[in-house]
Amino acid sequence: MEQHEGDKEMEGATVVVDASVAVKWFVEEEYSDKARLLMEAYAQGVIDIAAPSILPYEVLNALKYSGAFGEDELKEAAQILDDLQLTLYGLEGDLGWITVEIAMRKGITIYDASYVALATLLEAPLYTADEKLIEKTRGINLVKHITTYHT
């Protein structure tokens, strides 16, 4: 996976996705069709996908505990996530500060807040399927349900 290294040339607009969306690239569940539409736009260079560097860990953990993935399938999913070359951001500088502020002020986990903070820093929409996150972050207009994504 590609680590953020300053200015990066992007062909399309940037969007942030959280693990609730990325998991849907691997399993068929509610809203998987919209998540895959977003992935297709990324594959075609229409958008760039950014996320905090915890995304692959959260996705693989969710897949592990879904019960549908054995060791070989998880290794394959890890390779796919690596091959996607998403733009991943470490918790450093302003991202760290904003993450803590959002977590404390909105009563959410640091994990969830890192996605919201990145969207805030990049001035990019955050697509999620986590309805509780959307509810708790009311007033932060960048947080959007995956069903609202369109190309």
C-alpha positions as CSV (number, residue, x, y, z in Angstrom):
1,M,0.0,0.0,0.0
2,E,1.2,3.4,-0.8
3,Q,2.1,5.7,2.1
4,H,1.4,9.4,1.9
5,E,4.6,11.3,1.1
6,G,3.6,14.9,0.7
7,D,2.1,16.1,-2.6
8,K,0.7,13.3,-4.7
9,E,-0.6,13.8,-8.2
10,M,-4.2,12.6,-8.4
11,E,-6.2,12.1,-11.5
12,G,-9.6,12.3,-9.8
13,A,-11.2,13.6,-6.6
14,T,-10.1,12.1,-3.4
15,V,-12.6,10.2,-1.2
16,V,-12.0,8.6,2.2
17,V,-13.4,5.2,3.0
18,D,-13.6,3.4,6.3
19,A,-13.4,-0.3,7.0
20,S,-17.2,-0.7,6.9
21,V,-17.0,0.1,3.2
22,A,-13.7,-1.7,2.4
23,V,-15.0,-5.0,3.9
24,K,-17.8,-4.9,1.4
25,W,-15.3,-5.3,-1.4
26,F,-14.7,-8.8,-0.1
27,V,-18.1,-10.0,1.2
28,E,-21.6,-9.8,-0.1
29,E,-23.7,-7.9,2.3
30,E,-26.0,-4.9,2.4
31,Y,-24.6,-2.0,0.3
32,S,-21.8,-4.1,-1.2
33,D,-23.0,-3.0,-4.6
34,K,-22.4,0.7,-3.8
35,A,-19.0,-0.1,-2.2
36,R,-17.9,-2.0,-5.3
37,L,-19.1,0.9,-7.5
38,L,-16.8,3.2,-5.6
39,M,-13.9,0.6,-6.0
40,E,-14.6,0.5,-9.7
41,A,-14.3,4.3,-10.0
42,Y,-11.0,4.0,-8.2
43,A,-9.8,1.3,-10.6
44,Q,-10.7,3.5,-13.5
45,G,-8.8,6.5,-12.1
46,V,-12.0,8.5,-11.6
47,I,-11.3,8.9,-7.8
48,D,-8.4,8.4,-5.4
49,I,-9.1,6.5,-2.2
50,A,-7.4,7.7,1.0
51,A,-7.6,6.1,4.5
52,P,-5.8,6.1,7.8
53,S,-3.1,3.4,7.9
54,I,-5.3,1.3,10.2
55,L,-7.6,0.4,7.4
56,P,-6.0,-2.9,6.3
57,Y,-5.8,-4.1,9.8
58,E,-9.5,-3.3,10.5
59,V,-10.6,-4.9,7.2
60,L,-8.6,-8.1,7.8
61,N,-9.8,-8.3,11.4
62,A,-13.5,-8.0,10.3
63,L,-12.9,-10.6,7.6
64,K,-11.3,-13.0,10.1
65,Y,-14.2,-12.7,12.5
66,S,-16.8,-13.0,9.8
67,G,-16.1,-16.7,9.9
68,A,-16.1,-16.8,6.1
69,F,-12.3,-16.5,5.6
70,G,-9.6,-19.0,6.4
71,E,-5.9,-18.3,6.6
72,D,-5.3,-18.6,2.9
73,E,-8.3,-16.3,2.0
74,L,-7.1,-13.8,4.6
75,K,-3.6,-13.8,3.1
76,E,-5.2,-13.3,-0.4
77,A,-7.3,-10.4,1.0
78,A,-4.1,-8.8,2.5
79,Q,-2.4,-9.1,-0.9
80,I,-5.4,-7.5,-2.6
81,L,-5.4,-4.6,-0.2
82,D,-1.6,-4.2,-0.8
83,D,-2.0,-4.4,-4.6
84,L,-4.7,-1.7,-4.5
85,Q,-2.1,0.9,-3.5
86,L,-4.6,3.0,-1.6
87,T,-3.2,6.3,-0.2
88,L,-2.7,5.6,3.5
89,Y,-1.9,8.2,6.2
90,G,-0.1,7.6,9.4
91,L,-1.3,9.2,12.7
92,E,1.1,12.1,12.7
93,G,1.0,15.9,12.7
94,D,-2.4,17.5,12.3
95,L,-4.1,14.2,11.7
96,G,-3.3,13.1,15.2
97,W,-4.5,16.4,16.8
98,I,-7.7,16.4,14.8
99,T,-8.4,12.7,15.5
100,V,-8.2,13.3,19.2
101,E,-10.4,16.4,19.1
102,I,-13.1,14.6,17.1
103,A,-13.0,11.5,19.3
104,M,-13.4,13.5,22.4
105,R,-16.0,15.9,21.1
106,K,-18.2,13.4,19.3
107,G,-17.8,10.5,21.8
108,I,-16.4,8.0,19.2
109,T,-13.3,5.7,19.1
110,I,-10.0,7.0,18.0
111,Y,-10.2,4.5,15.2
112,D,-13.4,5.9,13.8
113,A,-12.3,9.5,14.5
114,S,-9.1,8.9,12.4
115,Y,-11.3,8.4,9.3
116,V,-13.4,11.5,10.0
117,A,-10.2,13.6,10.8
118,L,-8.6,12.5,7.5
119,A,-11.7,13.5,5.6
120,T,-11.6,16.9,7.4
121,L,-7.9,17.4,6.6
122,L,-8.3,16.5,3.0
123,E,-11.7,18.3,2.6
124,A,-12.9,15.0,1.1
125,P,-16.1,13.0,1.7
126,L,-15.9,10.0,4.0
127,Y,-18.0,7.1,2.9
128,T,-19.1,4.7,5.6
129,A,-21.8,2.1,6.1
130,D,-21.6,2.7,9.9
131,E,-24.9,4.4,10.7
132,K,-23.9,5.0,14.4
133,L,-20.9,6.9,13.2
134,I,-23.1,9.0,10.9
135,E,-25.4,9.7,13.8
136,K,-22.6,10.7,16.2
137,T,-20.9,12.9,13.7
138,R,-23.9,15.0,12.8
139,G,-22.8,18.4,11.8
140,I,-19.7,17.1,10.1
141,N,-21.1,17.2,6.5
142,L,-18.2,15.3,5.0
143,V,-19.4,12.0,6.7
144,K,-21.7,10.3,4.2
145,H,-23.5,6.9,3.9
146,I,-22.2,4.7,1.2
147,T,-25.6,4.7,-0.4
148,T,-25.1,8.3,-1.3
149,Y,-22.0,7.6,-3.5
150,H,-22.4,8.2,-7.2
151,T,-19.9,8.6,-10.0
